[in-house]
Amino acid sequence: MSIHIVALGNEGDAFHQDNRPSGLIRTYLGRSPLVSGDESSLLLNATSTVARPVFTEYQASAFGNVKLVVHDCPVWDIFDSDWYTSRNLIGGADIIVIKYNVNDKFSFHEVKDNYIPVIKRALNSVPVIIAAVGTRQNEELPCTCPLCTSDRGSCVSTTEGIQLAKELGATYLELHSLDDFYIGKYFGGVLEYFMIQALNQKTSEKMKKRKMSNSFHGIRPPQLEQPEKMPVLKAEASHYNSDLNNLLFCCQCVDVVFYNPDLKEVVEAHKIVLCAVSHVFMLLFNVKSPADIQDSSIIRTTQDLFAINRDAAFPGASQESPGNPPLRVIVKDALFCSCLSDILRFIYSGAFQWEELEEDVRKKVKDSGDVSNVIEKVKCILKTPGKFNCLRNCKTYQARKPLWFYNTSLKFFLNKPMLADVVFEIQGTTVPAHRAILVARCEVMAAMFNGNYMEAKSVLIPVYGVSKETFLSFLEYLYTDSCCPAGIFQAMCLLICAEMYQVSRLQHICELFIITQLQSMPSRELASMNLDIVDLLKKAKFHHSDCLSTWLLHFIATNYLIFSQKPEFQDLSVEERSFVEKHRWPSNMYLKQLAEYRKYIHSRKCRCSVM
């Protein structure tokens, strides 16, 4: 099999002919690791000059055993002198390369005005590469004298090259030099891609011709049908933002209460969520010190807006829980306090809906200056230490997702004792956590902490049947809405934990991870891996992972020849074995037909052209 390439145009620099390196085609053939051929066989100048004067002919071997024939014509006058030969070569080309020098306007116009019309008439779905060779001289000179202006005018711009490529539907390349990068990786990569495409097309056409010419009058080779489509696993949409937003309205696990300057209760909230948003609240609740923040504006905002009251004679203090009462915070700014419920709703919903916040503030504060003042205070609360206020243009944040601070900032508190109000005991070690996040994200834990259970009043809670690593991954999902298991085994353990706490979306994430990992394994790895696929199937069924168990049955059936040789295949139930045998691929019928066909071929003592 051979590939024919026709190269047209002159890539040499008309102003630097003496120091010009070897041509584009010659340089590529001499340097490409995929092309083989010694110096004598590579360039057939002597024979080609006599037999075919229009083109310089190169011959080499590509991809080991593919004959590569390249005809290069740099001068239009020679090309035009033998129209019959030129037309036949262009008509039989698998790839056409058009080349010119960016510093030689004449070579570009020769390509554009002469070669291109000929190629358009003969072009028939043949890939075309346009190569602009060289570095433009005086391209960015600040001088505007006539001499420099004329120098720039002699260069071919990138726009002209791209426009020419659009006319032909060609691939445009700029090769600043003929070094290993531009020739081997850049030009060579594109050319070798089209060479592979040409080989694939020729192979396909050859197979079609062979099937047409070598029609069998005896037993035809069996046709292998496609395997059944695997079940599609539908992902569950995230409700992370709504979970945290609902936490504000359910008033569960409240640990901070805001009061107006008249000491009347305004709204209840949760330290963990507020600290995930703002360094102002981190400073207020002693999560960070002024030395940690090192931002005077944040320190000033905290002191101007809020004050903590720990007075035992505070009105309503006797009604509070004596064990761990919520922290009382006085809002000093009455105007800001009147809008605090709307501000907290804005924060809990993701702190990105600025227009809605401004509209809610306008309903309570009529003066536009006061509205701007309140909004500016909210921006100061959300400010990042050491940076300018990046929230000046609120409308640009409308396109942001509401998770822009939760899924990163809440991770700061994962497995940390800061603000923690519950501790899990697992395998002899402890893991601190925050009830507000657990209640918001997990219905089982919400019932556990708010019902008549021992855990509702206990700080230390033992956890059984789960490893520490798995439980930390589970908590990571609750805090950040994402997880990344280390492998299939850990994903299965996390799926079991998610089923135990009834977190369905995490189950789906683990299912999708397991499926993705198995699908990406090549057959050789499937045959040699130590993972018991049948045990995985039984665990998925036991823990009510119906989507994963159905998919695994189809996966075993699709890879029947691999898994049927494994010892654990015998552990399949009668019902599972029946399903696998029914949907197996390749089917038993195909294997029987293949055996008969092979027997027929050997009996005829002939070589099968297909097999």
C-alpha positions as CSV (number, residue, x, y, z in Angstrom):
1,M,0.0,0.0,0.0
2,S,1.3,3.5,-0.8
3,I,0.5,7.1,0.0
4,H,0.9,9.9,-2.7
5,I,1.7,13.4,-1.5
6,V,1.9,16.4,-3.9
7,A,3.7,19.5,-2.7
8,L,3.3,22.8,-4.5
9,G,4.9,26.2,-4.0
10,N,8.3,27.7,-3.0
11,E,9.0,28.0,0.7
12,G,12.4,29.5,0.1
13,D,13.1,33.1,1.1
14,A,13.8,35.3,-1.9
15,F,15.9,37.6,0.1
16,H,18.1,35.0,1.8
17,Q,18.7,32.3,-0.8
18,D,22.3,31.8,0.1
19,N,21.7,30.7,3.7
20,R,18.5,28.9,3.0
21,P,18.1,25.5,4.8
22,S,16.8,22.3,3.1
23,G,13.3,22.4,1.9
24,L,10.2,21.6,4.0
25,I,9.5,18.2,2.4
26,R,13.2,17.1,2.3
27,T,13.7,18.2,5.9
28,Y,10.6,16.3,7.1
29,L,11.5,13.1,5.3
30,G,15.1,13.2,6.7
31,R,14.0,13.9,10.3
32,S,10.7,12.0,10.9
33,P,11.1,8.8,13.0
34,L,8.1,7.3,11.2
35,V,9.8,7.7,7.8
36,S,12.7,5.4,6.8
37,G,15.1,5.6,3.8
38,D,18.8,6.3,3.3
39,E,20.1,9.4,1.6
40,S,20.4,7.7,-1.8
41,S,16.9,6.2,-1.9
42,L,15.3,9.3,-0.4
43,L,16.0,11.7,-3.3
44,L,15.6,10.4,-6.8
45,N,16.7,13.6,-8.6
46,A,18.5,11.9,-11.5
47,T,15.8,9.6,-12.6
48,S,13.0,12.0,-11.8
49,T,14.6,14.9,-13.8
50,V,14.6,12.7,-16.9
51,A,11.4,10.8,-16.6
52,R,9.3,13.3,-14.8
53,P,10.7,16.8,-15.3
54,V,7.8,18.6,-13.7
55,F,8.3,17.3,-10.2
56,T,11.2,16.4,-7.9
57,E,10.3,12.9,-6.6
58,Y,11.0,11.5,-3.2
59,Q,10.4,7.9,-2.1
60,A,10.6,6.4,1.4
61,S,8.8,4.0,3.7
62,A,6.4,5.2,6.4
63,F,4.9,3.3,9.3
64,G,7.3,0.4,8.5
65,N,5.9,-1.0,5.3
66,V,3.9,1.8,3.6
67,K,5.4,3.2,0.5
68,L,5.5,7.0,0.6
69,V,5.9,8.9,-2.7
70,V,6.2,12.7,-2.7
71,H,6.2,14.9,-5.8
72,D,7.4,18.4,-5.1
73,C,7.0,21.3,-7.6
74,P,8.3,24.7,-6.4
75,V,8.1,26.6,-9.7
76,W,4.8,27.4,-11.5
77,D,6.4,27.8,-14.9
78,I,7.7,24.2,-14.8
79,F,4.3,23.0,-13.5
80,D,2.5,24.7,-16.3
81,S,4.8,23.3,-19.0
82,D,3.5,19.8,-18.7
83,W,-0.2,20.1,-18.0
84,Y,-1.0,16.5,-18.6
85,T,1.5,15.2,-16.0
86,S,0.6,17.9,-13.5
87,R,-3.1,17.2,-13.7
88,N,-2.7,13.4,-13.3
89,L,-0.5,13.8,-10.3
90,I,-2.8,16.2,-8.5
91,G,-5.8,14.0,-9.4
92,G,-4.1,10.9,-7.9
93,A,-2.8,12.7,-4.7
94,D,-3.9,11.5,-1.3
95,I,-2.6,14.7,0.4
96,I,-1.7,18.1,-1.1
97,V,0.8,20.4,0.6
98,I,0.9,24.1,-0.4
99,K,3.8,26.0,0.8
100,Y,5.2,29.6,0.6
101,N,7.5,31.9,2.5
102,V,6.0,34.6,4.6
103,N,8.7,37.0,3.6
104,D,8.2,36.4,-0.2
105,K,5.0,38.0,-1.4
106,F,5.6,36.7,-4.9
107,S,5.6,33.1,-3.8
108,F,2.3,33.6,-2.0
109,H,0.7,35.2,-5.0
110,E,2.0,32.5,-7.3
111,V,0.3,30.0,-5.0
112,K,-2.9,32.0,-4.8
113,D,-3.2,33.0,-8.4
114,N,-1.9,29.9,-10.2
115,Y,-1.9,26.7,-8.0
116,I,-5.1,27.3,-6.1
117,P,-7.4,27.5,-9.2
118,V,-5.9,24.3,-10.5
119,I,-6.4,22.5,-7.2
120,K,-10.0,23.7,-6.9
121,R,-10.9,22.1,-10.2
122,A,-9.2,18.8,-9.3
123,L,-10.0,18.7,-5.6
124,N,-12.1,15.7,-4.5
125,S,-12.3,15.4,-0.7
126,V,-8.5,15.4,-0.6
127,P,-7.0,17.0,2.6
128,V,-4.9,20.1,1.9
129,I,-2.2,21.6,4.2
130,I,-1.1,25.2,3.7
131,A,2.3,25.8,5.3
132,A,3.5,29.4,5.8
133,V,7.3,29.0,6.4
134,G,9.6,31.5,8.0
135,T,9.6,34.3,10.5
136,R,8.3,37.6,9.3
137,Q,11.0,40.3,8.9
138,N,10.3,43.8,10.3
139,E,6.8,42.8,11.4
140,E,6.6,44.9,14.5
141,L,9.0,47.8,13.7
142,P,7.9,51.1,15.3
143,C,9.5,53.1,12.4
144,T,7.0,54.5,9.9
145,C,9.5,55.6,7.2
146,P,8.7,54.5,3.6
147,L,11.6,51.9,3.6
148,C,10.3,50.1,6.7
149,T,6.8,50.3,5.6
150,S,7.7,48.7,2.3
151,D,9.5,45.9,4.2
152,R,6.4,45.2,6.2
153,G,4.4,45.2,3.0
154,S,6.6,42.4,1.6
155,C,5.5,40.0,4.3
156,V,2.4,37.8,4.0
157,S,0.2,38.3,7.0
158,T,-1.5,35.6,9.0
159,T,-4.9,36.8,7.9
160,E,-4.1,36.3,4.2
161,G,-2.9,32.8,4.9
162,I,-6.0,31.9,6.9
163,Q,-8.3,33.4,4.3
164,L,-6.6,31.3,1.6
165,A,-7.1,28.2,3.8
166,K,-10.8,29.0,4.2
167,E,-11.3,29.1,0.4
168,L,-10.0,25.5,0.1
169,G,-11.2,24.1,3.5
170,A,-7.5,23.5,4.2
171,T,-5.5,23.2,7.4
172,Y,-3.3,26.3,8.0
173,L,0.1,26.0,9.7
174,E,2.8,28.6,10.4
175,L,6.3,27.1,10.6
176,H,8.6,29.8,12.0
177,S,11.7,27.6,11.3
178,L,12.5,24.2,9.9
179,D,13.6,22.7,13.3
180,D,12.6,19.5,15.0
181,F,9.6,21.1,16.8
182,Y,8.0,22.8,13.8
183,I,8.9,20.0,11.3
184,G,8.7,16.9,13.5
185,K,5.9,17.6,15.9
186,Y,3.8,20.4,14.3
187,F,3.9,19.9,10.6
188,G,4.7,16.2,10.9
189,G,1.9,15.6,13.4
190,V,-0.7,17.1,11.0
191,L,0.7,15.3,7.9
192,E,0.9,12.0,9.7
193,Y,-2.7,12.3,10.9
194,F,-3.8,12.8,7.2
195,M,-1.6,9.9,6.2
196,I,-3.3,7.6,8.7
197,Q,-6.7,8.8,7.5
198,A,-5.7,8.0,3.9
199,L,-4.5,4.6,4.9
200,N,-7.8,3.8,6.7
201,Q,-9.8,4.9,3.7
202,K,-7.7,2.8,1.3
203,T,-8.0,-0.2,3.6
204,S,-11.7,0.2,3.9
205,E,-12.1,0.4,0.1
206,K,-9.8,-2.5,-0.4
207,M,-11.9,-4.7,2.0
208,K,-15.0,-3.7,0.2
209,K,-13.5,-4.7,-3.2
210,R,-12.2,-7.9,-1.7
211,K,-15.6,-8.8,-0.3
212,M,-17.2,-8.1,-3.7
213,S,-14.7,-10.1,-5.7
214,N,-14.2,-13.0,-3.4
215,S,-17.8,-14.0,-2.8
216,F,-18.0,-17.3,-1.1
217,H,-20.3,-20.0,-2.6
218,G,-19.9,-22.2,0.4
219,I,-20.3,-21.3,4.1
220,R,-20.0,-17.6,4.7
221,P,-18.1,-16.3,7.7
222,P,-20.4,-15.6,10.6
223,Q,-21.3,-12.0,11.4
224,L,-20.5,-10.9,15.0
225,E,-23.4,-8.9,16.3
226,Q,-22.8,-5.9,18.5
227,P,-23.2,-6.4,22.2
228,E,-26.3,-5.1,23.9
229,K,-26.2,-1.5,25.1
230,M,-25.3,-1.1,28.7
231,P,-28.0,0.4,31.0
232,V,-27.7,4.2,31.3
233,L,-27.2,5.4,34.9
234,K,-29.0,8.7,35.4
235,A,-27.2,11.1,37.8
236,E,-29.2,12.8,40.5
237,A,-29.1,16.6,40.6
238,S,-27.3,18.3,43.4
239,H,-29.5,19.8,46.2
240,Y,-26.5,21.0,48.2
241,N,-27.5,24.7,48.0
242,S,-31.1,24.1,48.9
243,D,-30.1,21.9,51.9
244,L,-28.1,24.7,53.4
245,N,-30.7,27.3,52.5
246,N,-33.4,25.2,54.3
247,L,-31.2,25.1,57.4
248,L,-31.9,28.8,58.0
249,F,-35.7,28.2,58.1
250,C,-35.9,24.9,60.0
251,C,-34.1,26.5,63.0
252,Q,-32.3,23.2,64.0
253,C,-28.9,23.2,65.7
254,V,-29.0,27.0,66.1
255,D,-25.9,28.2,68.0
256,V,-26.1,32.0,67.4
257,V,-28.9,34.5,67.9
258,F,-28.8,38.1,66.5
259,Y,-30.4,40.9,68.5
260,N,-31.1,44.5,67.5
261,P,-29.8,47.5,69.5
262,D,-33.0,47.4,71.7
263,L,-32.1,43.7,72.6
264,K,-35.0,42.2,70.7
265,E,-34.4,38.9,68.9
266,V,-34.1,39.3,65.1
267,V,-33.0,36.0,63.6
268,E,-31.2,32.7,64.5
269,A,-28.3,31.3,62.5
270,H,-25.4,28.9,62.5
271,K,-21.7,29.8,63.2
272,I,-20.4,27.1,60.8
273,V,-22.2,28.5,57.8
274,L,-21.5,32.1,58.6
275,C,-17.8,31.4,59.1
276,A,-17.7,29.5,55.8
277,V,-18.7,32.8,54.1
278,S,-16.9,35.5,55.9
279,H,-13.7,36.3,57.8
280,V,-15.7,38.9,59.7
281,F,-17.7,36.1,61.4
282,M,-14.5,34.0,61.8
283,L,-13.1,36.9,63.8
284,L,-16.3,37.5,65.7
285,F,-16.6,33.8,66.8
286,N,-12.8,33.5,67.6
287,V,-12.2,31.0,64.8
288,K,-9.3,33.3,63.7
289,S,-7.5,36.1,65.5
290,P,-6.7,39.6,64.2
291,A,-3.1,38.4,63.7
292,D,-4.3,35.6,61.5
293,I,-6.4,37.8,59.3
294,Q,-4.1,40.9,59.1
295,D,-6.7,43.1,57.4
296,S,-7.7,46.3,59.2
297,S,-10.9,46.7,57.2
298,I,-12.2,43.3,58.3
299,I,-11.3,44.0,61.9
300,R,-13.0,47.5,61.7
301,T,-16.1,46.0,60.1
302,T,-16.4,43.4,62.9
303,Q,-16.1,46.0,65.6
304,D,-18.5,48.5,63.9
305,L,-21.3,46.0,63.2
306,F,-21.3,43.4,66.0
307,A,-20.9,42.9,69.7
308,I,-21.1,39.6,71.7
309,N,-23.3,39.7,74.9
310,R,-22.6,37.1,77.6
311,D,-24.5,38.8,80.4
312,A,-26.3,36.3,82.5
313,A,-29.1,38.9,83.2
314,F,-29.8,39.2,79.5
315,P,-33.6,39.3,78.8
316,G,-34.7,35.8,77.9
317,A,-31.5,34.2,79.2
318,S,-33.4,32.0,81.7
319,Q,-35.4,30.4,78.9
320,E,-32.4,29.3,77.0
321,S,-30.8,25.9,77.2
322,P,-28.6,25.8,80.3
323,G,-26.3,23.2,78.7
324,N,-25.0,24.9,75.6
325,P,-27.0,28.2,75.0
326,P,-26.7,30.0,71.6
327,L,-24.2,32.8,71.5
328,R,-26.0,36.2,71.7
329,V,-24.8,38.8,69.1
330,I,-25.9,42.5,69.2
331,V,-26.1,44.2,65.8
332,K,-25.0,47.8,66.5
333,D,-26.2,49.2,63.1
334,A,-30.0,49.5,63.3
335,L,-30.3,50.0,59.5
336,F,-28.2,46.9,58.8
337,C,-30.1,45.0,61.5
338,S,-33.5,45.7,59.9
339,C,-32.3,43.9,56.7
340,L,-30.4,41.1,58.5
341,S,-33.0,38.4,57.8
342,D,-32.7,39.2,54.1
343,I,-28.9,39.3,54.3
344,L,-28.8,35.9,56.0
345,R,-31.2,34.4,53.4
346,F,-28.9,35.8,50.7
347,I,-25.8,34.2,52.4
348,Y,-27.5,30.8,53.0
349,S,-28.7,30.7,49.4
350,G,-25.1,31.0,48.1
351,A,-24.2,34.7,48.3
352,F,-24.5,35.3,44.6
353,Q,-28.0,36.7,44.0
354,W,-27.1,40.4,44.4
355,E,-30.0,41.8,42.5
356,E,-32.5,39.9,44.6
357,L,-30.8,41.1,47.8
358,E,-30.8,44.7,46.6
359,E,-34.5,44.4,45.8
360,D,-35.3,43.0,49.2
361,V,-33.3,45.8,50.9
362,R,-35.2,48.4,48.9
363,K,-38.5,47.1,50.3
364,K,-37.3,47.9,53.8
365,V,-35.1,50.9,53.2
366,K,-36.6,53.5,51.0
367,D,-33.6,55.9,50.8
368,S,-31.2,54.9,47.9
369,G,-28.2,56.1,49.9
370,D,-29.1,53.8,52.8
371,V,-29.6,50.9,50.4
372,S,-26.1,51.4,49.0
373,N,-24.8,51.6,52.5
374,V,-26.3,48.3,53.5
375,I,-25.1,46.6,50.3
376,E,-21.6,48.0,50.9
377,K,-21.6,46.5,54.4
378,V,-22.5,43.1,53.0
379,K,-19.6,43.3,50.5
380,C,-17.3,44.2,53.4
381,I,-18.5,41.1,55.3
382,L,-17.7,38.9,52.3
383,K,-14.3,40.5,51.6
384,T,-11.2,38.3,51.3
385,P,-8.3,39.4,53.6
386,G,-5.5,41.2,51.9
387,K,-7.5,41.8,48.7
388,F,-9.4,44.7,47.3
389,N,-13.1,44.4,47.4
390,C,-13.7,42.1,44.4
391,L,-17.5,42.3,44.8
392,R,-17.8,45.9,43.6
393,N,-19.8,44.9,40.5
394,C,-22.5,42.8,41.9
395,K,-24.1,42.0,38.5
396,T,-21.0,40.1,37.4
397,Y,-21.7,37.6,40.1
398,Q,-25.2,36.7,38.8
399,A,-23.7,34.1,36.5
400,R,-21.8,32.4,39.4
401,K,-23.0,29.2,40.9
402,P,-24.3,29.4,44.5
403,L,-21.7,26.9,45.6
404,W,-18.7,29.2,45.0
405,F,-17.9,29.5,48.7
406,Y,-19.5,26.5,50.4
407,N,-17.8,23.7,48.6
408,T,-14.3,25.1,49.3
409,S,-14.8,27.0,52.6
410,L,-16.7,24.3,54.5
411,K,-13.9,21.9,53.7
412,F,-11.7,24.1,55.9
413,F,-13.8,22.9,58.9
414,L,-13.8,19.2,57.9
415,N,-12.3,17.0,60.7
416,K,-11.3,20.1,62.6
417,P,-12.3,20.9,66.2
418,M,-13.1,24.5,65.4
419,L,-16.8,25.2,66.2
420,A,-17.4,21.4,66.4
421,D,-20.3,20.3,68.6
422,V,-20.3,16.5,68.0
423,V,-17.5,13.9,68.0
424,F,-17.7,10.5,66.3
425,E,-15.7,7.7,67.7
426,I,-14.5,5.3,65.0
427,Q,-12.0,2.4,65.3
428,G,-10.5,3.9,68.5
429,T,-10.1,7.4,67.0
430,T,-12.3,10.5,67.1
431,V,-13.6,12.7,64.2
432,P,-15.1,16.1,65.1
433,A,-18.0,17.4,63.1
434,H,-20.8,20.1,63.1
435,R,-24.4,19.1,63.7
436,A,-25.8,21.9,61.6
437,I,-24.1,20.6,58.4
438,L,-25.0,17.0,59.2
439,V,-28.6,17.8,59.9
440,A,-28.9,19.9,56.7
441,R,-27.3,17.3,54.4
442,C,-28.5,14.0,55.9
443,E,-32.1,13.1,56.9
444,V,-31.0,10.2,59.0
445,M,-28.7,12.4,61.1
446,A,-31.4,15.1,61.3
447,A,-33.7,12.5,62.8
448,M,-31.0,11.2,65.0
449,F,-30.0,14.6,66.5
450,N,-33.5,16.0,66.9
451,G,-35.5,12.9,68.0
452,N,-35.8,11.0,71.2
453,Y,-32.5,9.2,70.7
454,M,-29.4,9.0,72.8
455,E,-27.4,10.9,70.1
456,A,-29.6,14.0,70.5
457,K,-28.1,14.7,73.9
458,S,-24.7,13.1,73.6
459,V,-21.5,14.7,72.3
460,L,-19.5,11.5,71.7
461,I,-21.2,9.2,69.2
462,P,-19.8,5.8,68.4
463,V,-19.9,4.6,64.7
464,Y,-19.8,0.9,63.8
465,G,-19.4,-1.0,60.6
466,V,-17.5,1.7,58.8
467,S,-13.8,2.4,58.6
468,K,-12.4,5.8,59.5
469,E,-11.3,6.5,55.9
470,T,-14.7,5.7,54.6
471,F,-16.5,7.8,57.2
472,L,-14.2,10.8,56.5
473,S,-15.0,10.5,52.7
474,F,-18.7,10.4,53.7
475,L,-18.3,13.6,55.8
476,E,-16.3,15.2,52.9
477,Y,-19.3,14.7,50.6
478,L,-21.7,16.2,53.2
479,Y,-19.4,19.2,53.7
480,T,-18.4,19.8,50.0
481,D,-20.9,17.9,47.8
482,S,-18.1,16.0,46.2
483,C,-15.9,13.0,46.8
484,C,-13.1,11.2,45.0
485,P,-12.7,7.5,46.1
486,A,-9.2,6.0,45.7
487,G,-10.5,3.0,43.9
488,I,-13.4,0.6,43.3
489,F,-13.1,-1.0,46.7
490,Q,-13.3,2.3,48.6
491,A,-16.1,3.5,46.3
492,M,-18.1,0.3,47.3
493,C,-17.4,1.0,51.0
494,L,-18.6,4.6,50.6
495,L,-21.7,3.4,48.7
496,I,-22.5,1.1,51.7
497,C,-22.1,4.0,54.1
498,A,-24.3,6.2,52.0
499,E,-27.0,3.5,51.9
500,M,-26.7,3.2,55.7
501,Y,-27.4,7.0,56.1
502,Q,-29.8,7.1,53.2
503,V,-27.8,9.7,51.1
504,S,-29.1,8.7,47.6
505,R,-27.0,11.1,45.6
506,L,-23.8,9.9,47.1
507,Q,-24.8,6.3,46.2
508,H,-25.3,7.4,42.6
509,I,-21.9,9.1,42.6
510,C,-20.2,5.9,43.9
511,E,-22.1,3.8,41.3
512,L,-21.0,6.1,38.5
513,F,-17.4,5.9,39.8
514,I,-17.4,2.1,39.8
515,I,-19.0,1.9,36.4
516,T,-16.5,4.4,34.9
517,Q,-13.5,2.5,36.4
518,L,-14.7,-0.8,35.1
519,Q,-15.5,0.5,31.6
520,S,-12.0,2.1,31.3
521,M,-10.3,-1.2,31.9
522,P,-8.9,-3.1,28.8
523,S,-9.7,-6.8,28.5
524,R,-6.3,-7.9,29.5
525,E,-6.6,-5.9,32.8
526,L,-10.1,-7.4,33.4
527,A,-8.7,-10.9,33.0
528,S,-5.8,-10.4,35.4
529,M,-7.4,-8.1,38.1
530,N,-8.0,-9.5,41.6
531,L,-11.3,-7.8,42.1
532,D,-14.2,-10.2,42.6
533,I,-16.9,-8.9,40.2
534,V,-19.5,-11.3,41.5
535,D,-18.9,-10.3,45.1
536,L,-19.3,-6.7,43.9
537,L,-22.6,-7.7,42.3
538,K,-23.9,-9.3,45.5
539,K,-23.0,-6.3,47.6
540,A,-24.7,-4.0,45.2
541,K,-27.9,-6.1,45.5
542,F,-27.7,-6.4,49.2
543,H,-27.4,-2.7,49.7
544,H,-30.3,-1.9,47.3
545,S,-28.1,-0.4,44.5
546,D,-30.4,-1.6,41.8
547,C,-28.8,0.4,39.0
548,L,-25.3,-0.9,39.8
549,S,-26.4,-4.5,40.1
550,T,-28.2,-4.4,36.8
551,W,-25.2,-2.8,35.1
552,L,-22.8,-5.4,36.6
553,L,-24.9,-8.2,35.3
554,H,-24.8,-6.7,31.8
555,F,-21.0,-6.1,32.2
556,I,-20.4,-9.8,33.1
557,A,-22.5,-10.9,30.1
558,T,-20.8,-8.6,27.7
559,N,-17.4,-9.9,28.9
560,Y,-18.5,-13.5,29.1
561,L,-15.4,-15.1,27.8
562,I,-13.3,-13.3,30.5
563,F,-15.5,-13.8,33.6
564,S,-16.7,-17.3,32.7
565,Q,-13.1,-18.5,33.3
566,K,-12.9,-17.1,36.8
567,P,-13.7,-19.2,39.8
568,E,-16.2,-16.7,41.3
569,F,-18.4,-17.1,38.2
570,Q,-19.7,-20.3,39.8
571,D,-21.1,-18.2,42.7
572,L,-23.7,-16.6,40.5
573,S,-27.3,-17.6,41.4
574,V,-29.4,-19.6,39.1
575,E,-31.4,-16.5,38.1
576,E,-28.2,-14.5,37.5
577,R,-26.6,-17.3,35.5
578,S,-29.7,-17.5,33.3
579,F,-29.6,-13.7,32.7
580,V,-25.9,-13.8,31.8
581,E,-26.3,-16.8,29.5
582,K,-29.2,-15.1,27.7
583,H,-27.3,-11.9,27.1
584,R,-23.8,-13.2,26.7
585,W,-21.5,-11.7,24.1
586,P,-20.4,-13.2,21.8
587,S,-23.4,-15.4,21.7
588,N,-23.2,-19.2,21.8
589,M,-24.8,-19.3,18.3
590,Y,-21.9,-17.2,16.9
591,L,-19.3,-19.4,18.5
592,K,-20.9,-22.5,16.9
593,Q,-21.0,-20.8,13.5
594,L,-17.4,-19.7,13.8
595,A,-16.3,-23.3,14.7
596,E,-18.2,-24.7,11.6
597,Y,-16.7,-22.0,9.4
598,R,-13.2,-22.8,10.6
599,K,-13.7,-26.5,10.1
600,Y,-15.0,-25.8,6.5
601,I,-11.9,-23.6,5.7
602,H,-9.5,-26.3,6.9
603,S,-11.4,-29.0,5.0
604,R,-11.0,-26.9,1.8
605,K,-7.3,-26.4,2.5
606,C,-7.6,-22.8,1.5
607,R,-6.8,-19.6,3.2
608,C,-9.6,-17.4,4.3
609,S,-9.4,-13.9,2.9
610,V,-11.4,-12.5,5.8
611,M,-10.0,-14.4,8.8
